[in-house]
Structures are given as C-alpha cells and as structure tokens.
Amino acid sequence: MRTRSTAADTPLGTSTAVAVADGAGVVRGWSEGAAKLLGHSIPEALGRPLSDLIRPVESAAHQADTPDLAARVGSPQGWEGRQIVRHRDGHHLDLEIKVLPLQDSGDCSLRLVLASDATRTWWWSASRSLLEGVTHTAPVGMIMLDTELRPTWVNDAMEHLCGIPRERFLGRRLGDVLPGLDIEHTEAEIRQVLETGRPSMGCEYFGHVLSDPDQVSYSTSCFRLESEDGEPLGACYIVLSTTEHYRARKKLTLLNEARKRMGGTLDIPRTAQELADAAVPGLADHVTVDLLDSVLRGEEPPPGPADATTAASLRCAGHRSLRRGASPPVPLGEPCGYPPSSPIARALIDGAAALIPALDPMDRHLVAEDPARSAHLRDLDLGTHSLMVVPIRARGTTLGAVTIGRWQPKGPFQPDDLVLAEELVGHAAVCIDNARRYTHEHAAALALQRSLLPRELPEQNAVDAAYRYLPADMEAGVGGDWFDVIPLSGARVALVVGDVVGHGIHAAATMGRFRAAVQTLADIDLAPDEVLAHLDDMVSRIAEEAGDESGVTGATCLYAVYDPVSRLCTLARAGHPSPVLVTPSGAARLMDLPSGPPLGLGGLPFESTQMTVPEGSILVLYTDGLIHSSSLDADQGVQQLLDALSAPQTRLEDVCDAAVGKLWANRPGDDAALLLARTHALGEDNVASWDIPKDSVAVAPARTEADRQLAAWGLEDLAFTTELVVSELVTNAIRYASEPIRLRMIRDRTLICEVSDGSSTSPHLRHARTTDEGGRGLFLIAQFAQRWGTRYDRNGKTIWSEQPLQPTGLAYDSSFDAFADLDALGDLGAHDVEDTGRESRQDKPPPRSWSVAS
C-alpha cells in the first residue's frame, strides 16, 4: 500500500533547496528550503557565488579531482549528481543536486539549482529497507568479517543456516564455530579477496552443520569492504544453501546409476543383489531384498498383492550393508520366515510401501517367529532407527519386498526418500520380472534341448566315445549345438556334430529336427556327402516354412563314418570346423577336409574324404563355441585345443576334461559340444568272407562255409538261423543281382551276415499267401534277425542282417511245414525282390533309445 508523503519528503518541500544562479554562478534567487537545508538565510545568499554556499567537502577522495559546483552551473546542458557538501555550521550533507538551464525574456541565461538531502528521499528509505531485509529476511546467509577473518556481523539467515546463535560467531574464527565445514578452503577464499580486491563467486562446498545431520551443500560469494580512501576494512561473505538442489541431483544420479547397473543380466539373484548395491550407501545404510520362491524358480506368481501364504514363501535374494562383515538376516537363498504381522508381510499383502521414521529394533513385528533368527536380526545392523519397506511389483504382480534401513546419525527417512525408494524398486521390479520371464523361457528351452540330445551313448565296438556338452550362459540363451553316435550296419559307426545358427527355443527345436533327420539318413546308410545334401534341402524347407519367425538362418555339420574292419574313416563337413586326429603317439593335427558350404545356402555340392585311421587314434569333433569367444579368436582356440589334446592322456574322460579346462575358462556366450572317439579295429579272426559264383549250386557250399565259421567262433547254436539267412541272401543275389557276389560274416556285438552284389535293385518285405510257393524268405529273415537292411555304394549294394550272439529260440510257424530240408529254403527268395530302385531298410520292432543327458 502506498503512503502519503509529506512536503519534506518531496523535491520541492521545505527540505529541498531551490536556488537561481546566473551564468557566472552568482545567486539571484534563494528559497526558504535552501536557507533551512544549508543554513544560509536569503539576504546572506543573494548576490554571493553559489560555490560559497554549496561547498563540496575537499577531503572526500572521490571528489578530489572533480570540478566544483560553479563549473557545473556553467554547463549549458545542465547537470545532476550527488555530492557531499558542508553545512554552514560545519557538518556534512549528502545532497542530490540537479542543475537545469533557464532562459528569461531577455538575453540573460539563468540556472535553476535543486538540492535535496539524500537521507530524506524515498530511495534513502529504500536503502534502509534493503539493509533491514539483508539483516532479517534475506534468504541468503551473510557474514561480515574483519581483516583477521573474525565475524563482526551475522544476519538471521546465516544464524538459521548454521544452527548457531550469532553471539557465538562474533569475535571468533570460523573454524572454531563451524568445525564440520571446509574451513581451510573457505578462509583461503576470503584472504584472496582481501588481498586482491577481486570478488569470488560460485564456490561450492560440502559439510555438516548443526541444523542438518545430513551433509549440506552451499555456494559462496565474497567481496571486499573498503573505507572512503580505498583501504580494506574486511569482507562480506555470502552463503547460499544449495542442499536441496544437491540432494535432488544426488537422487537423480543415484537413479541413473542404478538404471545403468541393474538389468544388465537376466539372472534373478544377480539383479536382486544389484538393487541392494545401488541403494547403499546412496539411499540407505543396509538393504535386504527378499523374493518369492516362485519368482526365483522363474515361475509365474499369482497376480495382484500377495496373501499371507505367499508372503511366507519369501527367500533372501540380495543384501548390502555399510557395516563391514555384516551378513544378511538369513543366508542368501534361504527362507526368510517373516511373521504375518511384520511390516514386510503387510507391505506384500497391502501392496503399498511403508515408512517407519522412528524404529524400535526390538519390535516383535520386525523379527521372525524362529527364536534363533530373531536373535540374529536383533544383532544385525544394531542401532537401526529408521526403516522403509517397499514391495517389488511389476505388471500387476507382486515379486517380493525390499527392506531399507538407516543406522547412521543422519536423521530419519523422509517422504522424499520413500519416493526415491519406490522409483528405484520400481525399475528393479521390471528388471527382475524380465529376468524371471527369461528364466522361465530358458528353463523350457533347456528342457527341450536336453530332451532332444542323447541321454547315453549307444553300445558299439567300433569306437570308445566320450563327450562334453557345455550350454551357453543365461545371457546368450539356449543354443542349437548337438552331437550323436549312431551304430551302422557292418559294425561301423557314424559320428556327428552340428550347430544351428541362433539361440532360443527355435534353435533348440530345429536342432531336434536335424538330429532326427540325421538318424534317419544314417539308418539308410547314405554316404556323408549325401547326408549333408539332404540336410541342406531340409534347412531350405525350414526357412521357407518359418519365414523370419524362427530366427534360424542356417547350420553347420560334420558327419563321419568309421569302419573298424577296414579302419577307413569317411568324412564330410558343411561349414563346420575341421576335426582333429590324435594319433596313438599323442600327436594332434587338424584333418584336411574340404570345408563345404554351410547348410541352407542350397545348390552347392559337398565332398567326402576317406582316409585310413590307425587303431587307437582319437577322432575329435567339436563345435565352434568351444574354440571361439569374445576374448579368443578361432585360430588361437584351435591351437589351444591341439595343445590340450597333445598332452599324454589315457582315459577319454581325462582328455575331455583337459580340453574343456583349457578352452572353457572364458565362459563363451555360445553352446559348445565336444565328441571324442578312440578307434578300434576288428581283427581278421572276427571277419570271414567268400566270393560266391553266380550259380544256384553255390548256395549249399555257402551254408557249409558259414557253419564251419560259426564252429570256429563257438557259435554253433546260431547255425540254424544263420544257414537260413545265408541261404536266402545268397539265393536272392544269384537269381536277381549281378556279379561280383560276396558273402561276409562279422563277429561283433552281434553276428553280421552280408551279401554284396553289383546290382542296385532293392528288396522289400511282403507276406506270401498260403498257396504261394515262394515269397517268404525276407519275412523269415525279419523274424530271426535283430535288424536287417540294405546299403549302397558305387559298386552296387549290400544286404545285411544282424543276429544276437545268444540264440533267442524259434517261434513255430505253419509255413515251415512245407520244407523238408534247408536246401529247399534256398528257393524262398524267388518272389521277394522287385527292381524298384528304392532304398529300404527293415528293423525288428524293439525300438532303440540313444539319448544323452547334456
């Protein structure tokens, strides 16, 4: 509200001097106000020089070099300013003076001089108000110090800011009054201002004051106080509290750092620990993160807030404390056991955060029902005086709770701290839920992958095999690596490793399709290069069917077939790393194979390589995940693999451990499969063969030779079934195939009978009618043999059968009554062969399972 001013307060009032002077500075007019203000009466003033009446104080330093008022009056433009003048009785006056040029009717030029006491004007009142505001109401703290840096004046804001009465400031050093602040730098700042006269601005300090138990932040400015002659009298030190801005920046920094720290992995316990680490010490002195048991297992918790039963299933997942050596309330991963009345259980059930500013650590609601754990909790972080409990919720689902405590003398938690805690826990909740979802999906994909990989290696005599399957870490996800050992006809064995591009459940499912396809192709005894050609077509079909949804863009594969009779190994690879051959002497080298294109490119040929492998050698097949990682390139990995395999090892398991220990230390982000096979050879005493002429009379001699060989092997009990098999196979070859015809018998885990010929025709099984004279030969072989089938090579085909070494007994069939002796059985194959050109293989119904647990 504006107040009415008096005449004395106005420029033309009685306290304002009005004078008229001519161009020479002689007074021609003098008012009552001038007489009252300056002490010269009107008669005394008229006709005298204006400089005699308004005399500047000569000793004022700032007026020493300025012209006197007479010179100002002579200026044609007029003048206004402020001067300190001497009253008639000798005291000083601070005057605001204005000189205005006038022109009368004649040619005489006059000057109107106005002078007012500056201490009685409105701006003088404003100055007094300003000083009063600085002292009492200003929001910034101010201290005036003398040249010895002792406070001589303190305003109210500084008194409130420091929490110390101003009487304790006066006459004492700042370091004695405020020991918690950075006094050394503060006094250095003030001394520099006193010495140079240059003010300082924006210096920021941190410390503790009595008014705030937490650390405070303040920004300072300082300028020098000077006398009239420019000598330093002291300094004015201004302090602006920036604590709120500092704390806001600190909280924002805490959130930003927490967001960077959390969620970098998809591991639930690790993410929970990252939450605890992010909150200590920035927000709290100790933090415990408890998660529901179902969340830690990756399962879907029930939607909405938890109930009492769910709250009781909490497990400790993360803990951090400022106390050195402090342990969590219970070991990580163990049940927490909070009672239903505890703040943690209530926060879970209510779904709302709780702030307990003043805490009684002996409160029975804060401890467990278990006495031993209750005693541990009472000892844990002794002195906790403030507590916050925040439920971990994401997407409408409760995942757990976070207990945040403070035991240092910082003061209790405030509502702003609870807001910060909720933001921090909210971000962590999303990360934990993402990790939970991924854990669930990863577990499903891993279960699928394990169900599709071999559970145990099949029994066979061609090689001794050992393997290691190393799944990728959680971040990379389930991969598509696989391996297999597949017994083939003729005592041979197929060794396979492959790698589907990509990760996840699609890669695992595609891997299963590949493995099934490889086993099917192996059953029909295709050459390795033909197997890869069929797989290449399969990848193309998968890509066309799935489009971009599967994420599978190709695969690599290595397929090898080892024959223990000839010790020949035939290999082909499709974009896969070269295998390693370790000789019986321990020398390891890469096998030189054509690389071949990766599967899925389509239309490109594959090439097989055949080589003789010494008995006792080790064939090493692996995927690139074993030799390549972010810290290891493929060449270095291959060299390390060769070094590990070259070490003298006797057991294959030891060789596996050596290779894995050498290469798996860096935990690559991809699956890795390693398959070792030590080769054996079937000696001549286990193999017998005969050339058969293309003449029906050769059937009986073939049976005789087979009986003689069975007797040499001590397998006379197999004579009947073996003669029947040999009769049928040899008769079919003589009647429907071309030369050369050869019969071979192999004693292995089973008795193998093979008849090779130069024809590509394929037999197939059919049921003969009762009136048919033939057509029962292959049916009989299927009944008496454990397995039988046909394989092809460049020179023709081989029909083979396998019988168990222990006779199983013959089931009576009325169709046998038509034959008087075994010679007649030689004619049974007359109607069993059709020139279909198809590949066929018939196995006896008992299935085989060669799965291996990863």
KEROVEX-601059 format. One record per residue (C-alpha): x, y, z. Coordinates in steps of 0.02 Angstrom, whole numbers, plus 32768, in hexadecimal, padded with zeros to 4 digits. Layout:
XYZ;...
***
This chain:
800080008000;804480AC7FD2;804F812D8060;803781E88051;80DC8246804D;80F982E980A8;813A838A8061;81E1836980AF;81F082C7804D;81D283187FA3;8252836F7F36;81F784167F48;81D384098003;8223846D8090;82B683F48096;82DC84147FDF;834A84A77FB0;8314850E7F18;838E858F7ED5;839F85F77E36;844E86267DF6;848A86857D5F;850A86497CE2;859986827D53;8559861B7DE3;851886AD7E4C;847B868B7EB0;83E586EF7E72;836086907ED3;835E862D7F78;82CC85D07FC4;829985AF8077;82C084F8805B;837085258027;8387859180C1;834A85048131;83AF847C80DA;845584D780CB;844A8554815C;845D85F480F4;83CD867180FD;838486C18063;83D8876C807C;847F8717809A;847286AD7FFF;8438872A7F7B;84C887717F15;854986F47F54;859C866D7EE9;854085C97EF0;85E485707F17;85F085CE7FBC;854685907FF1;855084DD7FB3;860284AC7FD9;863F83FA7FB4;86A283A2803B;875483B47FFC;879583188058;871F829F8003;878B822F7F9B;870C82167F14;86F482D47EFE;87AD83047EFB;87B983097E3E;870883457E12;86D883F97DE4;867C84637E67;85C5848F7E5B;85EB85387E04;863384DB7D72;859A84677D71;852784FE7D6E;857E85467CD7;855B84AC7C6F;84DB84D37BE7;849684217BF1;847584267CAA;84AE83A27D26;8470832B7DAB;84CB82C47E29;84F482A57EDD;857083057F48;85A283107FFE;85A283C98030;85C2842A80CF;8534847A8132;854E852C8173;856D84E68222;85EF846A81DE;859683C281D7;858B835F8136;84F4834D80C7;84D682C68046;847983237FBC;842582F17F1C;8441838B7EA8;83F083B37E02;841F844B7D94;839F847E7D10;83C485097C8D;833E85957C80;832486207C03;82C886C07C32;827987437BBC;831F879B7BA8;83C587597B73;83FC87277C24;8415866B7C3F;83E2862A7CEB;83F485837D45;837785317DB9;83D184CF7E42;8374844A7EA8;83C783F37F3C;837983707FB0;83B783128048;83D482618007;83AD821780B2;82FC825C80AB;82CE82217FFA;826C81837FCE;8306812A7F91;835A81488038;82C480F3808B;82D78066800E;838C8056803E;835F804880F5;82DB7FC680C7;835D7F678063;83D47F6480F6;834A7F2A8169;831C7EA080EC;83CF7E6580DD;83D87E588199;83337E0581BE;82D57DC18126;83557D9C809D;835A7CE2806C;84177CE5805D;84907CDD80ED;85097D6F8102;859E7D898175;86097E248181;86BB7DFF81B7;874B7E6F81E5;87F87E61819B;88227DD9821B;878E7D7281D9;872B7D86827A;866E7D9C8261;862F7E498294;857E7E3A8253;850D7DA58229;845F7DAC81DD;83CD7D418212;83D87CCE817A;848B7C9B81A6;845A7C7D8259;83CD7C098221;84377BB5819B;84BF7B838215;844E7B6482AA;84C17BCD8318;84927C718374;84E67D0B832C;85377D3083D4;85A57C9683BC;85E27CDB8315;86167D88834B;86CF7D9C836E;86FB7CE4834E;874B7C8D82B9;86D77C2D8243;87367B8C8262;870D7B98831B;86547BAF82FA;86397B3A8264;86B47AA98273;864F7A3C81FC;86687AAC8165;86FA7ABC80EF;87427B508150;87F07B458105;87B37B678055;87327BE48092;87B27C5080EB;88297C438056;879D7C847FE7;877C7D1A805C;88357D46806C;88487D4A7FAF;87B77DC37FA3;88047E33802B;88AD7E347FD5;88767E4E7F20;87D17EA87F33;87877E367EAE;86E47DE67EE8;86CA7D297EE0;862A7CD87EA6;85DE7C2A7E9C;86577BC77F08;85FF7B277F41;86247ACB7FE3;85E17A358042;85DB7A1480FB;857279FB8197;851C7A7E8203;84B87A7082A2;84147A9D824C;841C7A0481D8;846579598205;847A7930814D;8503797780E3;84DA7A2680A4;850E7A7E8007;85267B3A7FF9;85627BB77F77;85C77C4F7FB1;85F37CFC7F71;86647D7D7FC2;86917E337FA5;87027EAE7FFF;86C47F3C806E;87287FDE8059;8738808580B1;8721812D805A;87D88131802D;87D1807E7FE6;882380248075;87DD7F73809C;876F7F6E8135;873E7EB78127;86D57E4680BA;861F7E1A80A2;86097D5E8091;85657D258043;85287C728053;849A7C287FEB;845A7B7C801E;84547B067F89;84317A6C7FF3;83877A497FA5;83CE7A587EF5;846279EE7F29;83F279687F71;8382796D7ED8;841979587E67;845A78CF7ED8;83B478717ECF;83AD78877E12;845F78497E04;843477B57E73;83A277877E03;8408779A7D65;849777317DA9;841B76AE7DE8;83CA76A37D3C;847476897CED;84A476077D6F;840575A27D77;83BF75357CED;846575167C97;844A745C7CAF;83B273EC7CAF;83E373977D51;836373AF7DDD;83D573A47E77;845674127E24;83D474967DFA;839674927EAF;844774AC7EED;845D753C7E72;83C6758F7EC1;841375807F6E;84BA75C27F2F;846776567EDA;840C768F7F78;84A476887FEC;84EB7703801A;848F77807FAD;83E677667FFF;83FC76F38095;847876A18109;843975F080EE;83C2759F8073;837874F0806A;831E74B17FCE;82A474217FE8;825173CB7F54;81C7734B7F4A;820272997F36;819D72877E96;81F373207E4C;82A072D97E6E;826B72397E14;8230729F7D7F;817A72727D98;80E672E67D82;80AE73297E2C;7FF473457E49;7FB673F07E0E;7F90747E7E86;7FCE74967F39;800F74007F96;7FAF73A6801D;7FF1736980C4;802472C1807B;808273107FEC;80D6738D8060;811972FC80C7;817572B6802F;81F473428024;82AA7319800D;833F738B8027;838373BA7F7B;83F474507F9C;844574AF802A;84BB75438041;84F2759C80DF;856F7625810A;85A675C181A1;8640755F8176;862174A5817D;856674B78198;8506741F815C;8453741A811B;83C773EA8194;83CC733C814B;844572EE80CE;8420731C801A;83A172A87FCF;835B72708076;82A6728E80B0;828B73308110;81FC72FF8181;81B073AB81A6;811673A48215;807073DD81CA;807074788238;811B74B681FF;812875528191;817074E78106;80DA74728103;806075048112;80B4755F8081;80A474C38016;7FEE74A78044;7FBB755F8035;8026757D7F9D;805D76287FE2;8104766A8020;811B769080D9;81837717812D;81B4770181E3;821577A08212;8238776C82C5;825976B382DD;825F76468376;82D875BB8342;8294754B83CC;81E475528384;81A5749F837A;815174C682D3;81FA74E48282;8246743C82AA;8222738A827A;81C1730B82DB;825D729F82E3;82B972CE8386;836672AF833D;8345731F82A8;82F373A08316;839373AF837D;83F773C182DE;8385744C82A2;839774AA8345;845474A78332;845074D4827A;8475758C8255;845E75B8830B;842176698320;83AB766D828C;833876FE82B1;82D67716820F;828D76998195;8235769180ED;81E275F780A2;81B975FB7FE8;815F756B7F8F;81AA75337EEA;811D75387E6C;811F752E7DAF;809175207D33;8012750E7DC0;8070747E7E10;80C7747A7EB9;817874347EAE;81BE74587F5B;81ED74E67FD1;828275557FF8;82B0758880AA;8312762A80B2;835F76618158;83C776EE819F;843476E0823A;84AE77718222;848278178278;843A786881DC;838B78848219;82F2781C81EE;82B777F28140;8248787880F3;81B57866807A;822A789D7FED;829978098018;820477948009;81DB77DD7F5D;828F77BE7F27;828A770D7F6D;81E976E77F0F;823477267E6B;82D076C07E87;827176227EB5;81F6763F7E26;8282763B7DA7;82CF75A37DFB;8225754B7DFA;821C75567D3C;82CE75127D2E;82A874847DA7;820774587D4C;826274597CA5;82E473E67CF1;825A73777D36;8205736C7C8E;82A873457C39;82D372C37CBE;822C726F7C9E;824672707BE1;82FB723B7BF3;82CB71AA7C63;824871727BE5;82C3717F7B55;834971267BBA;82D1709A7BE6;82A4708A7B2E;835B708B7AFE;838970067B7E;82F86F997B45;83386FA27A93;83F06F7E7AB8;84326ECE7AD6;84186E927B88;84996E087B7B;850D6DCB7AF2;84D96D2C7A99;853C6C8D7AB0;85AE6C607A1F;865E6C1D7A07;86A06C8F797E;86D56D1C79F2;86DF6D4E7AA8;86836DF47AB5;867C6E817B33;862D6F2B7B27;86106FD17B7B;857C70417B59;859470F17B9E;84F6715B7B99;850072167B7D;84EC728F7C0C;844572DF7C37;8467737B7BD1;8488731E7B2F;83FA72A37B48;83E471F07B10;843F71C87A70;842F714779E7;84CD70DE79F9;84B9702279F3;851E6F8279E0;84F86ECC79C3;85456E1F79BB;84E06DAE7948;85076CF37930;84FF6CC27879;84FA6C1D7820;85996BBA7809;85DA6BE878B8;85F66C9A787C;85C96D3878DC;85966DE978AB;85D96E7E790D;857B6F2278FC;858A6FD37941;852470687908;84F7711A7934;845771747909;846D723078F3;841472967979;83D8727D7A2C;8337725D7A86;82AC71DF7A7B;82A371E879BD;835B71B879AF;834171297A29;82A970EA79CB;830370F57925;839570987970;831E700C799F;82DE700378EC;838F6FFB78AB;83C06F707921;83276F0978F3;834B6F25783B;84006EF1784E;83CF6E5178A7;83526E28781D;83D26E497795;84526DE377F4;83D86D5077FF;83D16D457741;84906D48773A;84A86DDE76CB;85576E1F76AC;858B6EB77714;85836F307682;84D36EF17657;849C6F07770B;84D56FBD7707;847C6FD97662;83D76F9C76AD;83F270097747;8412709E76D7;836A70857684;831A7074772F;8360711C776A;831B717076D0;826F712676F1;8273715C77A7;82A0720D7774;8213721376F5;819471D17771;81C372427802;81F272E177A3;82487359781A;81EF731B78B6;8265728F78E7;830272F778E4;835D725D789E;83C0728B7804;843071F377EE;8498716D783F;854071177837;8560705D7843;85EB6FDD7841;85BF6F287817;863D6E9B7824;862D6DDE780C;86B26D6A7854;86C46CB4781F;87256C4A789E;873F6BBF7820;879B6C27779F;87CC6CB57819;878D6D2F7797;873B6DD077CE;86CF6E307752;86AA6EE5777F;864E6F7A7737;862C70257782;85B870B5775D;86087157779A;863F7101783B;86E9710A7891;87627085785A;87706FED78CD;880F6FC17928;88696F1A791C;88D36EE679B1;89466E567982;896F6DCA79FD;8A166E227A1D;89BA6EBD7A5D;89D86F3179C7;89406F9C79A1;891D6FEB78F7;888C70327896;88456FBC7813;884A70047765;879670057725;873D706C76A2;86DB70ED7706;863970E876A5;85B5717176B0;854A7186774D;84A271317747;8417719D7702;846E71F07670;8427716F75F8;8468712B7554;8520711F7584;857570737586;85C3701A7618;865B6FAA760E;868D6F117675;873F6EE676A5;87796E3776D2;88156E0F7736;885F6D807797;88626D9B7853;88E06D3B78BF;88946CD37947;88936D2E79ED;88866DDA799E;880D6E5B79E3;87956EB57970;87676F5F79BB;86C76FB37980;868E705979CA;862870F579A9;866F71A47995;862C71D97A40;86BD71777A8C;874871D37A30;86FF72807A18;86C873077A92;86D173C37AA7;878073B37AF0;87BE73257A82;87BF731D79C4;87AB72797966;88647261793C;8898727979F0;880E72047A29;8844717C79AF;88F8718A79EA;88C4717D7AA1;885870E67A75;88EA70927A1E;895A70B77AB5;88DB706C7B2C;88C26FD07AC1;897C6FB47AAA;89956F9B7B64;89AC6EE47B91;89036EA97BCC;88CA6DF57BDC;88106E037C02;879D6E5E7B8A;87486EB17C1D;87F06EFC7C4F;880A6F3A7B9D;875D6F8C7BA1;87836FE07C46;882A70207C07;87DD706B7B6A;874C70BA7BC6;87BA70FC7C52;882C714E7BD1;87A671A07B69;870D71BA7BD5;875A722C7C58;871A72C87BFE;8665728A7C00;863972AC7B4B;858D72EC7B25;8567725A7AB1;854471A27AC9;85D3712B7AB0;85D570717A8A;866E70007A90;866C6F4B7A56;87036ED87A64;870C6E2B7A15;87A06DB57A2C;87A16D3B799A;87AA6C7E79A4;87CA6BFF791B;87746B587902;87FE6AD778E6;87FF6A57785C;87C769D278D7;87206A2C78E5;86FF6A3E782B;86E669B977A7;86B769D176EF;869C69677654;8683698B759C;85E36939755D;85D1690574A5;852F6932744F;84EF687E7452;8461683574B7;84CD67A274EC;8538681D7550;84B2683175D6;84D7678F7630;859567AC7636;8574685A767A;850E68107708;85976792772B;861C681A7735;85AB687C77AA;859467E3781C;865067C6781D;8671687C784F;85ED687878D7;864067DF7920;86E86838791E;869A68C8797E;863F685779F6;8594688F79B9;854E67E47987;84A7681179D9;848B6890794F;84A2681378C4;83EB67FA7897;83BB68B2788A;846068E27839;844D685C77B2;839E689A778F;83DA694E7780;846F69217713;840368B476A3;8386693F7686;840469CA7669;8474696475F6;83E0691E7593;839969CE7575;84436A0E753B;845C697B74C4;83AE69887477;83946A45746B;843B6A9D747E;84DB6AA8741A;858C6A7A7441;85F96A8B74A3;859E6A347532;85F36A2A75DA;85BE69E37683;86096A2D7721;85EE69FE77D8;86246A6E7868;86296A41791F;860A6ADF7981;85886B037A07;85166AA8798F;85326A2A7904;852D6A8A7861;850B6A3477BC;85236A9B771D;850E6A707666;85506AF175EA;852C6AF57530;853F6B6A749D;84856B92748C;84246C2B74CB;837D6BD174DD;832C6BDB7588;82D06B4E75E0;82326B6D7642;81D16B0676BF;81276ABD7693;80B36A3976DB;809D699E766B;7FF3694C7659;7FDA689A7695;7FD9685575E3;807968B475AF;811368497597;818B68D975BE;818B69887606;81B2695976B9;826F697076BB;82806A2676F7;81EE6A0A776C;8250697E77BF;82EC69EA77C8;82876A75781A;824969F8789A;82F169AD78C6;83636A4578B3;836F6AD2792F;83836B4E78A0;83956B4477E5;83A36BBE7758;83F86BF876BA;84866C72769B;84CB6CB175F7;85756CE375B8;85BF6D0D7510;85D46C5674E1;85266C18750F;84CC6BEC75AF;84DD6B83764C;844E6B2A76A2;84766B097758;842A6ABF77F3;84596ABC78AB;84366A307925;84546A3079E1;84E769C47A15;847569677A8E;83EA69057A36;833C69417A5F;82DE68A57A26;826C68907990;81B368B17990;815368277938;810168597895;809267E2782F;80E268217790;818267C377C2;812A671C77A7;813A672A76EB;81FA671776F0;825066717709;830266B27719;836567537715;8396673A765F;82E1675B7632;82E768007692;835F6841760F;82CC685A759C;826668C47613;82A5696775CE;825F694D7521;81D669CF7534;82256A3F75B8;82846AB77545;823B6B3E74D8;82A56BB3746F;82626C5074C0;83056CAE74D1;82CC6CEB757E;83366CF0761B;82EA6C8376A1;83106C48774E;82A66BE077C4;82C76BD8787E;82796B6478FB;81F86BBD7968;825D6BD47A0B;82896C8D7A0A;83316CDA7A34;834E6D707AA2;83F96DC57A9A;83D56E677AF4;845E6EB87B5A;84436F337BE8;849A6FD87BC8;
***
